[in-house]
């Protein structure tokens, strides 16, 4: 086959593939979250084995002790940065507010077309971090935790799903979409390990169970 026709055929195939994907008939959603890839299941199991097991203590917790949604770049704060990262075809105004786009929530498989329908989940909740050791941190470290874009800690998800999760750990709450659970627990353990946070016994048992099937 002449090179011209070969290139043309490839371009047609690529265009058709893109069209199929855009209407959701390919093996994936029209928009997919861009959570930093968590460590492997084997690494997560190793990390989990090294975490201290302690009873949780929420004494003195206040969400305001974790300064969150700080300015990241220009007029964009952490929430707006994650909305742009995790969405598809996101447009923003001069204040960095998302005016259009779509967001796929990997927790429940829903796609949303208004930023107001999406929350930015702290995968390891702020209260859970406090319970697990963050109460002894400096305000600066709590701010870093609450706005961490490097670890798999922040994710755009359906707002009412995030609200239902609240401050629960994997012993009492997991994403309803089972295909995402392995990613979720790997990310959970990675964040806890990086920040040297403890786990309670029920949490550790649940994590071990989910990681065993990853």
N, C-alpha and C positions, 0 to 999 in steps of 0.2 A: 504494500500500500504506500503511495507517495506520502512524504512527510507532511505536506499541506493538509491532505485529507485525514491523516492520522491525528494531527493536532486539532483539526476541526471536530473530529469525532469525540476526542477527549473533552473538548470544551462543551460540546452538546451534552455529554454524559454528566459533566460537572454541573451544568446549569439545571438539568433535570433532577439531579440529586439534591441540589439546593432547594428547588421548588418543592420536592416531596417532603424534605425536612421542614420547610417553612409552614406546611399545612399539618404537620404533626403525624405524617404517615410513616416516617422513618423511625428508627428505634430510639426515640428520645423526645423530650418536650420541646416546645417552640422556644423556650428560654430556659437556661440551666444556671443554677447558682455556681458561683466561683469560689467556694470555700477553699482556702489553701489545703492542698492534699495532705491528709493526716498520715502518720507513720503506719507501717504495715501492721497486720494483726499480730505477727510474731513479735515485733518490737513493742507493740502495745501490751502484750502479755508480759514481756520482760519488765517494762516500766511499771505495770500494775503490781507485780510481785515485790517491787522495791518501795512502794508507797507505804507510809505509816498508816496503821489502822487505829483510829481514835473515835471517841464519842463526839458528836458535833455539839458546838456551843454557839448559840446566836446572841448571847448577852451583848448589848450595846450596839447591835446592828442598825444602820441607817443607810438607805440607798445613797443619800447625799455624800456619804463618806467615800464614794467611788465617783469622782468627777468624770462624767461621760459626755459623749458627743462634743468633743473638743474640736477646734479648728485643725484640719489636716492640711489643706492647701487652698490658698486664696480665700474664697467665701464658703468653701465646702467643709462641713463638719464630718464627724465619723459616720453618722447615719447616712448622710447624703453620698459619701464616698462608697459605702457598701451598696447602696441602692444603684449607683452607677456601675459598680463592679459586677453585681449579681444579676442585673437586668439585661434585657435586649432592646436595642434601639432606644435607649434612654435619652431624652432631651431635657435640658434644664434651663431655667431662666437665669437672669443676672445674679440672683442670690443663691444659685446652685440648687434651687428647689426643682425636683423632678416634675415636669409638666406632662410628660407622656413616656410610654415605654411599656414593657411587660415583664412580669416577674414570676418565675416558677418556684413554688415552695416545695422543696424536696421532702419535707416532713409529711405532707398529705397529698402531694401530686396536683395541687391546684395552681392555675395560672391566673394572675391578676393584672389589670390594666390601669390601675390607679395606685399611686404610691401610698395613699391613705389606707389602703387595704393590706399593707405590708408592714410588719414590725421587723426590727433588727434584733434577733435573738442573741443574747449572751449564752452560748452553748453551755458553758459552765456558769450558772446564774451567779449574780453578784452576792446574793445571800448565801448561796452554797459555798462560795469562795470564803466568805466571812466565817462561816461555820467550820471551815476546814483549815484555817490558819491566817486568812487575810486580815483578821482583826488585829494582828500584831504588826502589820505592815505600815510603812509610811504612806502618807497621802499620795506621794508621787508614784509609788509602786502600784497602789490601787488604781490610780488614773491610767497607768500603762496597761494594766489588766483589762480595764473597762473599755479601752479603745484599741485593743491589740488586733492589728490587721495582718500580722505576720504569722501567728499561730492560727489554727482552725477554731477560732473562738467566736467570730461574728458572722451571722448568716441572715439573709433576708427570707422571711417566712410569712405565712398567713397570720394576720394579726390575732385572730381569736384562738388559733392553735397555740401561738406563743403565750397568750394569756392563760390558756388552760394548763400549759406546762408550768407556768409560774416559776417557783424556786425548787421544783422537784428534781431529784437525781434519778439515774436509771433503775433504781429499785422500785420506783413508783410511777415513772413516766418514760415512755419511749415513743418515737415517731410512729404514727399509725401505718405509714408506708414501710413495710418490712424490708424492702430492698435497700432502704437507707440506713438501717439499724447498725450494720457493720461499720459504715463510715462514721456514724454518730458516736459509737463507743470508742473507736480508735481515736477520734478527735478529743473526746472527753478525757481519756487517759493521757493523751499527749499534753493537753493543757494543764492538767493536774500535776503531771510530772515536771513540766517546765517550771511551774510556779511553786514547786515543792509543797503542794497541798496534800492533806491527808484524805483518806476515805473512811467511811464507817463500814461496819461489817456487812450490813445488808447491801450497801452500794457495791462493795468489792465482790460479793457473791454474785450479784446480778451482772456485773461487768465480766466476770470470769465465764459465766454462762453464755453471754452473747458472743464474747471473743472466741469461745471454743468452736463456734459454728461459722466463724468468718473464713 
